[in-house]
Amino acid sequence: MYDAKTGEQPAKCPSNAHAKYAAALGRHVVLKVLSLVLFLDQAKTSHIMSSNPPLFCKEASCKSTRDILKSFSSNLLRVGYDMDLDRVLASFGFTVSHEQRSRDDDTLLVDNLATGLRNGFVIARLAERLTSDWTLSLVRLS
């Protein structure tokens, strides 16, 4: 920018400064996206929110954090090959494991008690929310 006090023009940037800036910005964005994915994965697996909302939309094509990492590496990272970000993160001691199942997409709204609580799954999910024991809907009869 022009300095009004001294009347000096700014020095021109070297031609590679823009490339260096773009590379640094790209690394920063990748770091922030990976941090966000890791944070959300840990938040869902440790149930830090008492309401435990779903992480992905019902209509989403990716329903797990591994799928998000795979999609991110294949669509947005231009490294010339498919990078397995899950393996790269595991080498640094980070693992992602959250997977949203179809039962997590179900709503637990009950309009009529006579018909709404016929489904045992809804009762189990309601009991999970009341007791904060997130394993009740995982139990299956053999």
C-alpha positions in Angstrom: 0.0 0.0 0.0 1.1 3.6 -0.6 2.6 5.2 2.5 1.3 8.8 2.6 3.8 10.0 5.2 7.0 9.0 3.3 5.6 8.9 -0.2 7.1 5.4 -0.8 5.5 2.8 -3.0 5.5 -0.7 -1.6 8.0 -3.2 -2.9 6.8 -5.6 -5.5 6.2 -9.1 -4.2 8.4 -11.8 -5.7 6.6 -13.9 -8.2 6.8 -17.0 -6.0 5.3 -15.3 -3.0 1.7 -16.0 -4.2 2.6 -19.7 -4.7 4.1 -19.9 -1.2 1.0 -18.1 0.3 -1.4 -20.5 -1.6 0.6 -23.5 -0.3 0.6 -22.3 3.3 -3.1 -21.5 3.1 -3.8 -24.9 1.7 -1.9 -26.6 4.6 -3.8 -24.4 7.1 -7.2 -25.4 5.6 -6.3 -29.1 5.6 -5.2 -28.9 9.2 -8.4 -27.2 10.2 -10.6 -29.6 8.4 -8.8 -32.6 9.9 -9.0 -31.1 13.3 -12.8 -30.5 12.9 -13.3 -34.1 11.7 -11.3 -35.5 14.7 -13.1 -33.3 17.2 -16.5 -34.3 15.9 -15.6 -37.9 15.9 -14.3 -37.8 19.5 -17.4 -35.8 20.5 -19.8 -38.4 19.1 -17.9 -41.4 20.4 -17.6 -40.0 23.9 -21.2 -38.7 24.1 -20.2 -35.3 25.5 -23.6 -33.9 24.7 -26.5 -35.3 26.7 -29.0 -35.0 23.8 -26.6 -36.9 21.4 -27.8 -35.4 18.2 -26.9 -37.1 14.9 -23.7 -35.9 13.2 -24.9 -36.5 9.6 -28.1 -35.6 7.8 -30.5 -38.4 7.1 -30.0 -38.0 3.3 -26.2 -37.7 3.5 -24.1 -40.0 1.3 -21.3 -40.1 3.9 -22.4 -41.6 7.2 -19.1 -42.1 8.9 -16.0 -40.0 9.6 -13.9 -42.5 7.6 -16.1 -41.8 4.6 -15.6 -38.1 5.2 -11.9 -38.5 5.3 -11.9 -40.6 2.1 -14.1 -38.2 0.3 -11.9 -35.2 1.4 -8.7 -36.9 0.3 -10.0 -38.0 -3.1 -12.0 -34.9 -4.0 -10.1 -32.0 -2.5 -6.5 -33.0 -2.0 -4.4 -33.0 -5.2 -1.6 -35.3 -4.4 -1.8 -37.5 -7.5 -2.9 -40.6 -5.7 -5.6 -41.6 -3.3 -4.2 -40.9 0.2 -5.6 -43.0 3.0 -6.0 -40.2 5.6 -7.3 -42.7 8.2 -3.9 -44.5 8.1 -1.9 -41.3 8.1 -3.9 -40.1 11.2 -3.4 -43.5 12.9 0.4 -43.1 12.5 0.1 -40.0 14.6 -2.1 -41.7 17.2 -5.5 -40.5 16.1 -8.3 -42.8 15.2 -11.7 -42.1 13.8 -14.5 -44.6 14.4 -17.9 -42.9 14.4 -20.4 -44.4 12.1 -24.0 -43.3 12.0 -26.5 -46.1 11.5 -30.0 -46.0 10.2 -31.3 -46.4 13.8 -29.6 -43.1 14.7 -31.6 -41.3 12.0 -35.0 -42.3 13.5 -36.9 -39.6 15.3 -38.1 -40.4 18.8 -41.2 -38.2 18.7 -44.3 -40.0 20.0 -47.6 -38.4 19.2 -49.8 -41.1 20.6 -48.7 -43.3 23.5 -51.0 -46.2 22.5 -49.3 -46.6 19.1 -46.0 -44.7 19.4 -44.5 -47.0 22.1 -45.2 -50.3 20.3 -41.8 -50.2 18.7 -39.3 -51.6 21.2 -36.5 -49.7 19.6 -38.2 -46.3 20.4 -38.5 -47.4 24.0 -34.9 -48.4 24.1 -33.7 -45.1 22.6 -35.9 -43.1 25.1 -34.4 -45.1 28.0 -30.9 -44.4 26.6 -31.7 -40.7 26.7 -33.1 -40.8 30.2 -30.3 -42.9 31.7 -27.4 -41.8 29.5 -26.5 -45.5 29.0 -25.9 -45.4 25.2 -25.7 -49.2 24.9 -29.3 -50.1 25.5 -30.3 -50.0 21.8 -27.3 -52.1 20.9 -28.6 -55.2 22.8 -30.0 -57.9 20.5 -31.9 -61.0 21.4 -30.2 -64.1 20.0 
